[in-house]
Amino acid sequence: MKKLLVAALSATLCLGCLAMTGCGQSAEKSADKPADQKTEQSAQVANPVHETGKQGVLEATGIELNAPKGATDVTYSFIDNGDEKNQATAQMEYTVDGKRFCYRAQSVSDTKAVDISGMNYTWEKGGNQVLDVNEVEAHYQSCKDATVLYWLDVVPGVAYSLSTDGSVSEQDMVAAANAVFQTTQGEV
């Protein structure tokens, strides 16, 4: 009888703990949050994305992003990197000829190109390709699921990445990057 009572109390305590924690769900409603904050999903992401407009990205990052000619469904956001040392990342997503791209830029202190795309894949193809704009060396990575081209504009210290879903050739990625990238070298 004593063992049955202990088992019943243990089960009741476990159920009570689950009810109090809400199975990990937040009781906070998205209506209570500012418009530029994501809801529950991004609250679990280490670097939350803040949707905004072109001017909002410029104010948050100091970087101006311009959509290429013919771009549709253009959206702007910035990624809060969590500390003052690492500045926020500017982000623009857009579609050209039915292909969706994500263009990112971030001020960095590095003197070598760093991949800021956030894409984590086992790359099957890779190499260096020179962009036509001021001969900036870009790094190309591709697999069946995604393609990334990343580079560094050295004088202002801005790292860039352009990514898309699926495998895209080096030449097509360079053409897409040339359509969107405007170097600031010589303007600083």
BELFEN-V443167 format. One record per backbone hydrogen bond with DSSP energy under -0.5 kcal/mol. CO is the residue of the C=O (numbers start at 1). NH is the residue of the N-H. Records with the same first field share a line. If there is no record, write none. Layout:
CO = NH  NH
This chain:
1 = 5
2 = 6
3 = 7
4 = 8
5 = 9
6 = 10
7 = 11
8 = 12
9 = 13
10 = 14
11 = 15
12 = 16
13 = 17
14 = 18
15 = 19
16 = 20
17 = 21
18 = 22  23
21 = 24
22 = 25
29 = 32
30 = 33
34 = 37
39 = 42  43
40 = 44
41 = 44
42 = 45
46 = 48
48 = 80
49 = 51
50 = 78
52 = 76
53 = 57
54 = 58
55 = 59
56 = 60
57 = 61  63
58 = 62
63 = 65
68 = 71
72 = 95
75 = 93
76 = 52
77 = 91
78 = 50  80
79 = 81  89
85 = 87
86 = 83
89 = 79
90 = 105
91 = 77
92 = 103
93 = 75
94 = 101
95 = 72
96 = 99
99 = 96
100 = 165
101 = 94
102 = 163
103 = 92
104 = 161
105 = 90
106 = 159
114 = 116
119 = 121
121 = 123
125 = 142
127 = 140
129 = 131  138
132 = 134
133 = 136
136 = 131
137 = 152
138 = 129
139 = 150
140 = 127
141 = 148
142 = 124  125
144 = 167
145 = 166
146 = 143
147 = 164
148 = 141
149 = 162
150 = 139
151 = 160
152 = 154
153 = 157  158
157 = 108
158 = 153
159 = 106
160 = 151
161 = 104
162 = 149
163 = 102
164 = 147
169 = 173
170 = 174
171 = 175
172 = 176
173 = 177
174 = 178
175 = 179
176 = 180
177 = 180  181
184 = 187
